[in-house]
Amino acid sequence: MNSLRTSFKRWNLTGLLFVLPAVLIVVLLLIYPILSSMYYSFTSKNLIRPHYQWVWLDNFRYVLTNPEFYRAFANSIKWTVLSIVGQLLVGFAAALALNKIPRFSGFFRTLLIIPWAFPAIVIAFTWKWIFNDVYGFLPNLLTQLGITSHNVNLFAEPSLVFGAVLFVNIWFGAPLFMVNILSALKTIPADQYEAAMMDGATPWQSFWAITIRHIRGVIGLLLVLRTIWVFNNFDLLYLMTGGGPSDLTTTLPIFAYKTGWGLKQLGVASAITIILLLFLLVVCMLYFRLLNKWEKEDR
């Protein structure tokens, strides 16, 4: 009995040693930044001054009464919603098309997933080059075709900049939807479509009752992950526009960065990130309630 207990303790210790590196990484990269942001959000922490003091909710009051915060919040909502809808529609259409292609589907799948394989910095500077009004390919092409009277820098034109960055983000994120939705489509039994056809169902009814019902769980999970990712996205948008022109592409992450590292007001920037975190938690709770509802219906 004692030997069994000793062996059990040894296995527990061995398992703990294997898990410990992952736990340390989670603590250092996730828990510590959250706790430090929560702490600094209640202080007057400034990157220039070495000393700071407790200000409690003053940072949150300042943020919630700042018009720039609401403009950035509105930009974040518009950026996230339009990006997710665009990525879903393009990815869904590509997945449906690839699912119907009998030959060379692997080649086309590899070709369409290329945007997802590049890092954000490569994508950002590539599209900045394409859209540049001096040597960029697209502005020169539009001018030569007579569509525009002169070369237009899409990232510097107030009326066009948001649509330009939105196009790039949809182009970048759609392959993720495509690959996952295509994998879900491959798992749908073909006999269900045959049974629906024999029962007199129309193609639209089969699509809605069979296709959508089988893949909606995958789509729901993708929506959760992409909402968190796009709402928090900083590098792609900042590298393309820096939040400009005239803060038209300044989202909450960029606004927090400018406040913390531009104005050196780390306490205020921490309050912004905490508000952002709370908002995303509420959104994720709504998503998971919908996913749970779908799971109960499938049962």
TIPAZA-414428 format. One line per field, with one value per residue: residue in one letter; residue number from 1; z, x, y of N, C-alpha, C in turn. Coordinates in pm, whole numbers. Atoms other than C-alpha are relative to their C-alpha. Layout:
# TIPAZA-414428
code: (A/...)
pos: (NUM/...)
nw: (Z/...)
nu: (X/...)
nv: (Y/...)
caw: (Z/...)
cau: (X/...)
cav: (Y/...)
cw: (Z/...)
cu: (X/...)
cv: (Y/...)
***
This chain:
# TIPAZA-414428
code: (M/N/S/L/R/T/S/F/K/R/W/N/L/T/G/L/L/F/V/L/P/A/V/L/I/V/V/L/L/L/I/Y/P/I/L/S/S/M/Y/Y/S/F/T/S/K/N/L/I/R/P/H/Y/Q/W/V/W/L/D/N/F/R/Y/V/L/T/N/P/E/F/Y/R/A/F/A/N/S/I/K/W/T/V/L/S/I/V/G/Q/L/L/V/G/F/A/A/A/L/A/L/N/K/I/P/R/F/S/G/F/F/R/T/L/L/I/I/P/W/A/F/P/A/I/V/I/A/F/T/W/K/W/I/F/N/D/V/Y/G/F/L/P/N/L/L/T/Q/L/G/I/T/S/H/N/V/N/L/F/A/E/P/S/L/V/F/G/A/V/L/F/V/N/I/W/F/G/A/P/L/F/M/V/N/I/L/S/A/L/K/T/I/P/A/D/Q/Y/E/A/A/M/M/D/G/A/T/P/W/Q/S/F/W/A/I/T/I/R/H/I/R/G/V/I/G/L/L/L/V/L/R/T/I/W/V/F/N/N/F/D/L/L/Y/L/M/T/G/G/G/P/S/D/L/T/T/T/L/P/I/F/A/Y/K/T/G/W/G/L/K/Q/L/G/V/A/S/A/I/T/I/I/L/L/L/F/L/L/V/V/C/M/L/Y/F/R/L/L/N/K/W/E/K/E/D/R)
pos: (1/2/3/4/5/6/7/8/9/10/11/12/13/14/15/16/17/18/19/20/21/22/23/24/25/26/27/28/29/30/31/32/33/34/35/36/37/38/39/40/41/42/43/44/45/46/47/48/49/50/51/52/53/54/55/56/57/58/59/60/61/62/63/64/65/66/67/68/69/70/71/72/73/74/75/76/77/78/79/80/81/82/83/84/85/86/87/88/89/90/91/92/93/94/95/96/97/98/99/100/101/102/103/104/105/106/107/108/109/110/111/112/113/114/115/116/117/118/119/120/121/122/123/124/125/126/127/128/129/130/131/132/133/134/135/136/137/138/139/140/141/142/143/144/145/146/147/148/149/150/151/152/153/154/155/156/157/158/159/160/161/162/163/164/165/166/167/168/169/170/171/172/173/174/175/176/177/178/179/180/181/182/183/184/185/186/187/188/189/190/191/192/193/194/195/196/197/198/199/200/201/202/203/204/205/206/207/208/209/210/211/212/213/214/215/216/217/218/219/220/221/222/223/224/225/226/227/228/229/230/231/232/233/234/235/236/237/238/239/240/241/242/243/244/245/246/247/248/249/250/251/252/253/254/255/256/257/258/259/260/261/262/263/264/265/266/267/268/269/270/271/272/273/274/275/276/277/278/279/280/281/282/283/284/285/286/287/288/289/290/291/292/293/294/295/296/297/298/299)
nw: (0/-7/129/96/-29/41/146/41/-23/98/127/-13/11/140/79/-34/64/144/20/-57/100/61/-100/-14/119/-11/-107/40/122/-3/-130/-50/66/-40/-138/-3/59/-100/-107/47/38/-118/-44/90/59/117/42/-20/-144/-68/-110/33/-116/27/40/-1/124/78/138/70/24/106/126/37/35/107/132/83/-34/67/143/18/-26/119/106/-32/30/147/50/-35/61/146/31/-26/100/129/-3/-1/130/100/-35/21/145/49/-49/79/135/-5/-32/122/104/-14/29/-33/-116/-89/55/-22/-144/-36/60/-69/-139/-3/-83/-143/-32/-12/-122/20/47/144/65/-12/87/139/43/4/128/107/-4/0/113/85/70/-23/120/18/41/138/90/5/77/140/53/4/-108/-82/76/-50/-92/-132/-106/-68/-144/-45/40/-107/44/51/-83/-79/93/43/-105/-18/108/-33/-112/51/83/-90/-94/62/11/-123/10/111/-33/-105/52/96/-76/-54/111/38/-95/16/77/128/4/-52/115/83/-67/11/139/17/-72/72/-49/99/-32/-109/-124/-36/-44/-131/-101/-12/5/-107/-131/-32/-13/-78/-119/41/30/-127/-67/77/-29/-132/8/88/-64/-97/70/80/-89/-64/101/-7/87/142/23/-36/99/127/-6/-124/-60/76/-25/-91/-93/62/-20/-138/-79/-142/-25/44/-92/-125/27/9/-133/-89/47/59/-106/-119/-109/-8/-82/84/101/-67/-16/132/27/-88/59/119/-47/-51/115/71/-83/19/135/2/-73/91/101/-57/-23/128/31/-87/51/118/-42/-55/111/73/-77)
nu: (84/-90/-70/96/17/-125/0/100/-57/-105/65/55/-112/-46/99/-11/-120/28/99/-51/-40/117/64/-82/20/133/-4/-82/49/143/52/-75/40/136/-3/-74/86/102/-64/-37/119/45/-109/-39/-126/-46/-128/-105/-20/-28/93/142/86/132/104/121/79/-17/-38/119/86/-61/17/141/47/-88/60/-90/23/121/-31/-80/88/85/-86/-26/123/15/-112/19/122/-14/-105/48/102/-68/-80/92/64/-100/-48/110/16/-116/11/103/-51/-102/67/64/-102/-46/-143/-91/48/-115/-80/72/4/-133/-14/86/-40/-128/1/-8/-134/-95/14/71/-88/-19/127/21/-90/31/117/-40/-68/100/89/-76/40/-114/-50/90/58/143/30/-46/89/127/-21/-19/130/89/98/-33/-73/-137/-27/59/-49/121/-21/-7/123/99/123/-29/-95/60/32/-124/-52/100/-24/-121/28/85/-88/-92/66/96/-47/25/139/12/-57/79/133/-16/-17/132/85/-41/53/145/32/67/134/99/47/81/129/75/46/111/115/49/-57/-68/-142/-14/40/-107/-114/26/30/-107/-134/-19/17/-118/-125/18/-84/-133/9/13/-130/-85/43/-53/-145/-33/45/-104/-124/13/23/-128/-105/-77/-116/32/60/-96/-107/50/46/-37/120/44/-16/96/52/112/-24/-46/84/-34/-140/-88/23/-70/-144/-37/13/-103/-138/-13/18/-67/97/19/119/118/-3/40/146/58/-10/92/133/0/11/136/91/-18/56/145/27/-26/109/115/-33/6/141/54/-56/66/135/-11/-33/121/90/-55/23)
nv: (-121/-115/-11/-53/-142/-67/-4/-99/-132/-20/-31/-135/-93/3/-73/-142/-53/-14/-106/-126/-102/-60/-85/-121/-83/-60/-100/-113/-65/-29/-44/-117/-125/-39/-50/-127/-102/-32/-77/-134/-76/-74/-87/-109/45/-73/56/-101/-22/127/23/-9/19/56/-96/82/6/-124/34/48/-117/-79/72/7/-135/-47/27/79/141/47/9/121/114/14/55/141/75/5/80/141/55/8/96/135/31/17/122/115/15/39/133/96/17/76/139/66/22/105/127/50/24/139/15/-110/-77/-22/-110/-126/-23/-52/-133/-95/-19/-71/-122/31/51/-109/-82/-127/-107/20/-37/-144/-76/36/-78/-141/-18/9/-116/-126/-84/-33/118/112/62/-26/-139/-23/71/-73/-123/37/43/-115/5/-116/-103/-1/109/-20/89/45/-3/-138/-68/22/67/133/74/108/107/64/89/105/96/76/90/109/83/71/90/93/139/76/47/93/131/65/30/109/123/37/45/135/98/15/122/-27/59/-95/-78/89/18/-125/-12/93/-55/-115/-126/-83/-17/-97/66/95/-80/-58/101/100/-59/-99/63/79/-77/-122/6/-43/-143/-71/-3/-92/-136/-36/-20/-112/-124/-37/-33/-122/-113/-31/-11/-125/-11/-18/-132/-106/-2/-54/-139/-69/-56/-116/-144/-64/102/73/143/21/88/-4/36/-108/-111/34/-10/-141/-59/53/-19/-133/-99/55/16/143/27/-20/106/123/-7/28/143/72/-18/84/138/23/3/126/106/-3/50/145/65/7/100/134/31/41/131/99/18/84/135/62/30/114/121)
caw: (0/88/-235/-436/-260/-323/-691/-719/-567/-804/-1105/-977/-944/-1293/-1444/-1261/-1400/-1755/-1712/-1524/-1833/-1995/-1672/-1637/-1995/-1938/-1615/-1768/-2102/-2001/-1631/-1540/-1814/-1717/-1347/-1410/-1638/-1372/-1113/-1322/-1432/-1076/-1060/-1215/-1369/-1623/-1828/-1770/-1396/-1170/-895/-912/-678/-649/-837/-815/-1081/-1216/-1521/-1610/-1568/-1791/-2060/-2053/-2090/-2368/-2718/-2876/-2690/-2841/-3191/-3152/-3008/-3303/-3543/-3363/-3390/-3761/-3829/-3651/-3781/-4145/-4140/-3987/-4222/-4525/-4421/-4351/-4683/-4893/-4701/-4715/-5090/-5152/-4937/-5123/-5457/-5356/-5219/-5566/-5759/-5828/-5953/-5843/-5526/-5327/-5559/-5537/-5159/-5125/-5357/-5165/-4823/-4920/-4762/-4422/-4446/-4450/-4135/-4084/-4149/-4495/-4583/-4456/-4645/-4960/-4974/-4888/-5194/-5412/-5299/-5308/-5529/-5670/-5758/-5658/-5911/-5847/-5854/-6175/-6332/-6240/-6388/-6711/-6751/-6707/-6392/-6190/-6314/-6102/-5881/-5548/-5234/-5093/-4745/-4732/-4883/-4605/-4812/-4923/-4643/-4435/-4735/-4839/-4503/-4476/-4813/-4701/-4376/-4556/-4808/-4519/-4293/-4540/-4592/-4225/-4268/-4599/-4467/-4156/-4332/-4612/-4357/-4199/-4539/-4606/-4299/-4417/-4528/-4893/-4821/-4630/-4950/-5141/-4879/-4887/-5267/-5253/-5002/-5250/-5077/-5289/-5315/-5085/-4826/-4837/-4805/-4503/-4324/-4392/-4490/-4252/-3967/-3990/-4012/-3790/-3486/-3671/-3797/-3445/-3301/-3584/-3515/-3149/-3229/-3515/-3320/-3040/-3286/-3516/-3233/-3069/-3398/-3384/-3604/-3948/-3918/-3746/-3999/-4291/-4168/-3817/-3724/-3975/-4163/-3903/-3673/-3924/-3870/-3501/-3319/-2943/-2948/-3147/-2921/-2614/-2774/-2857/-2506/-2331/-2548/-2724/-2435/-2177/-1974/-1888/-1622/-1868/-2135/-1886/-1814/-2189/-2217/-1917/-2075/-2398/-2207/-2032/-2361/-2527/-2232/-2271/-2646/-2593/-2335/-2592/-2854/-2621/-2523/-2892/-2937/-2639/-2786/-3116/-2936/-2747/-3073/-3240/-2956)
cau: (0/283/466/151/109/474/438/124/303/596/364/191/528/632/307/347/698/571/285/488/651/311/167/457/411/39/108/380/211/-155/-229/52/-31/-400/-329/-72/-316/-586/-344/-216/-570/-633/-313/-164/118/315/610/800/747/896/636/261/-33/-377/-650/-908/-1180/-1051/-892/-1217/-1413/-1165/-1186/-1565/-1604/-1347/-1502/-1191/-1262/-1610/-1479/-1221/-1485/-1716/-1427/-1355/-1717/-1733/-1392/-1483/-1837/-1761/-1440/-1606/-1906/-1681/-1445/-1736/-1910/-1593/-1465/-1805/-1839/-1485/-1549/-1872/-1696/-1400/-1639/-1795/-1467/-1385/-1028/-736/-921/-598/-413/-683/-709/-333/-350/-635/-476/-156/-267/-298/60/224/299/114/418/470/102/90/396/299/-42/115/334/36/-173/109/20/373/497/199/51/-319/-325/-119/-346/-662/-513/-407/-756/-909/-1101/-921/-779/-465/-296/-477/-316/-600/-443/-425/-763/-1021/-1314/-1137/-902/-1146/-1270/-909/-797/-1123/-1056/-706/-836/-1107/-852/-624/-882/-1115/-885/-926/-1303/-1262/-1041/-1249/-1586/-1458/-1348/-1695/-1863/-1663/-1820/-2183/-2322/-2428/-2728/-2894/-2908/-3042/-3314/-3409/-3432/-3657/-3880/-3921/-3701/-3576/-3201/-3244/-3430/-3157/-2890/-3057/-3171/-2868/-2563/-2607/-2724/-2415/-2157/-2310/-2117/-1788/-1899/-2002/-1663/-1486/-1695/-1589/-1219/-1217/-1420/-1163/-875/-1008/-1134/-791/-604/-329/-33/-198/-403/-131/134/-91/-229/-100/-461/-490/-577/-751/-800/-1043/-881/-797/-947/-937/-606/-443/-603/-468/-123/-117/-235/15/324/252/119/299/-25/4/-268/-524/-414/-458/-813/-886/-762/-970/-1283/-1193/-1151/-1488/-1663/-1512/-1610/-1972/-1963/-1810/-2078/-2348/-2169/-2141/-2507/-2593/-2356/-2508/-2854/-2744/-2592/-2918/-3115/-2878/-2930)
cav: (0/238/156/228/560/648/557/772/1071/1017/1017/1332/1504/1391/1518/1848/1892/1835/2083/2346/2511/2563/2701/2945/3064/3123/3311/3528/3601/3616/3648/3889/4147/4139/4183/4457/4643/4618/4752/5044/5139/5262/5467/5780/5576/5778/5654/5979/6026/5757/5802/5752/5733/5577/5763/5482/5537/5871/5708/5534/5858/6038/5768/5742/6120/6147/6190/6036/5712/5686/5761/5486/5253/5320/5255/4927/4815/4905/4750/4425/4378/4458/4254/3947/3965/4008/3729/3494/3561/3533/3230/3058/3118/2988/2678/2599/2639/2419/2155/2125/2110/1742/1797/2017/2122/2078/2315/2583/2538/2594/2894/3059/3011/3195/3529/3360/3229/3572/3777/4103/4321/4167/4210/4568/4690/4498/4667/5005/4957/4853/5153/5412/5708/5748/5401/5186/4946/5013/5400/5402/5142/5337/5655/5482/5333/5678/5581/5850/6182/6144/5888/5849/5706/5495/5489/5869/5958/6015/5890/5573/5471/5268/5072/5005/4866/4672/4509/4407/4258/4059/3934/3834/3665/3491/3186/3088/3071/2892/2610/2541/2562/2337/2079/2090/2054/1737/1573/1611/1270/1272/1050/1334/1542/1241/1185/1553/1543/1237/1417/1703/1961/2251/2321/2623/2413/2147/2414/2573/2256/2036/2240/2533/2311/2090/2367/2637/2512/2559/2900/3004/2909/3092/3400/3394/3359/3610/3867/3860/3869/4144/4366/4344/4369/4629/4544/4518/4836/5040/4939/5038/5370/5445/5521/5804/6006/6223/5920/5765/5424/5465/5169/5105/4914/5195/5457/5275/5254/5625/5711/5483/5517/5846/6052/5831/5799/5432/5447/5583/5335/5052/5171/5161/4804/4694/4843/4665/4337/4371/4445/4138/3920/4031/3965/3619/3535/3617/3408/3108/3134/3108/2813/2632/2689/2533/2234/2170/2190/1940/1694)
cw: (0/-132/-108/20/-43/-152/-53/17/-102/-136/2/-17/-143/-90/24/-69/-149/-27/41/-103/-66/96/17/-119/5/104/-46/-116/4/133/51/-72/40/139/9/-62/96/110/-45/-40/116/51/-103/-70/-129/-35/17/147/71/108/-47/125/-44/-37/-9/-135/-89/-145/-81/-28/-115/-137/-47/-29/-112/-136/-90/28/-76/-151/-29/22/-119/-118/22/-33/-151/-63/23/-73/-150/-41/16/-104/-136/-5/-4/-137/-106/29/-24/-149/-58/43/-79/-141/-1/29/-124/-111/16/-16/37/118/98/-46/27/149/48/-51/79/144/13/85/149/40/24/132/-32/-58/-151/-75/1/-97/-148/-52/3/-131/-115/-7/-6/-125/-92/-83/16/-127/-23/-37/-143/-101/-15/-82/-149/-65/-6/110/97/-82/42/98/140/97/85/152/55/-35/103/-42/-43/96/74/-90/-46/105/27/-107/31/112/-42/-84/87/82/-61/-12/126/2/-107/38/102/-48/-101/71/58/-111/-41/92/-14/-83/-126/-2/57/-112/-90/61/-11/-141/-25/70/-67/47/-114/37/116/133/46/53/142/108/22/10/118/137/41/28/90/129/-29/-28/129/73/-73/27/136/-10/-84/58/100/-72/-74/89/68/-99/5/-113/-145/-28/29/-103/-132/8/123/72/-75/-129/89/91/-58/15/138/74/146/29/-41/92/133/-18/-5/137/90/-42/-68/105/133/117/12/83/-81/-107/59/21/-132/-30/89/-52/-124/39/47/-114/-74/81/-15/-137/-7/76/-88/-108/56/38/-129/-38/84/-47/-122/38/56/-113/-78/74/-14)
cu: (87/74/-92/-20/123/6/-98/54/108/-58/-61/109/51/-96/7/119/-21/-93/55/46/-119/-72/76/-18/-134/0/75/-60/-147/-43/73/-37/-140/0/74/-82/-111/58/28/-123/-55/106/25/132/30/140/115/32/21/-102/-145/-80/-134/-97/-136/-73/17/37/-121/-98/55/-23/-145/-62/83/-63/88/-16/-120/19/81/-84/-91/79/27/-121/-17/107/-24/-118/16/108/-49/-104/65/81/-88/-61/99/50/-104/-18/115/-8/-105/49/102/-63/-65/101/55/150/75/-48/113/86/-68/-7/133/19/-78/42/131/-5/17/140/100/-19/-60/89/24/-125/-18/88/-21/-118/29/72/-102/-84/74/-29/115/43/-92/-65/-144/-31/44/-90/-133/13/14/-131/-99/-105/21/81/146/17/-50/58/-121/14/9/-124/-109/-123/23/79/-65/-39/124/53/-97/18/122/-27/-89/83/91/-71/-93/53/-22/-142/-13/47/-87/-140/7/17/-133/-92/33/-60/-151/-28/-79/-141/-107/-54/-89/-139/-86/-55/-120/-126/-55/53/69/148/21/-39/106/122/-21/-15/113/137/24/-9/123/123/-16/82/141/1/-10/132/96/-36/53/148/35/-47/104/124/-12/-21/129/111/67/100/-37/-52/99/112/-47/-30/48/-120/-57/-71/-112/-70/-117/16/58/-102/45/143/99/-14/70/151/45/-7/114/140/22/-8/62/-95/-37/-123/-128/-7/-43/-151/-71/2/-93/-143/-15/-18/-141/-100/11/-53/-152/-37/19/-109/-124/23/-19/-143/-66/51/-64/-143/2/32/-123/-97/50/-22/-144)
cv: (126/20/57/150/79/13/104/142/31/37/139/104/6/77/149/63/19/118/136/102/69/93/130/94/71/111/125/79/39/61/124/129/47/61/134/113/41/88/144/84/82/96/109/-33/74/-51/98/18/-134/-34/17/-29/-58/111/-70/5/124/-30/-46/115/84/-67/6/136/61/-32/-85/-148/-54/-6/-126/-125/-26/-57/-148/-87/-15/-89/-149/-60/-17/-100/-143/-41/-25/-128/-125/-23/-49/-142/-108/-28/-82/-145/-77/-31/-114/-136/-62/-31/-142/-17/127/84/28/115/134/34/58/142/105/25/76/127/-27/-42/112/74/135/108/-12/44/151/78/-36/82/150/30/-2/126/134/81/39/-120/-121/-50/45/145/31/-69/74/128/-30/-44/115/0/117/99/9/-117/35/-103/-41/5/142/80/-27/-78/-144/-88/-116/-118/-75/-96/-114/-108/-88/-100/-116/-96/-86/-108/-102/-143/-84/-54/-107/-140/-74/-37/-115/-134/-47/-50/-143/-107/-23/-124/34/-56/92/89/-85/-22/125/18/-92/48/126/133/75/13/98/-63/-100/76/52/-106/-100/66/95/-66/-80/86/122/0/47/150/81/11/92/145/48/35/122/133/48/48/134/122/43/26/137/10/29/140/112/10/60/148/76/60/118/-40/54/-100/-79/-151/-29/-85/5/-46/109/121/-25/12/145/67/-45/33/134/108/-43/-21/-149/-36/12/-108/-133/-3/-30/-149/-82/13/-88/-148/-32/-8/-132/-118/-8/-56/-151/-76/-14/-104/-141/-39/-48/-138/-111/-29/-91/-145/-73/-36/-122/-131/-50)
***
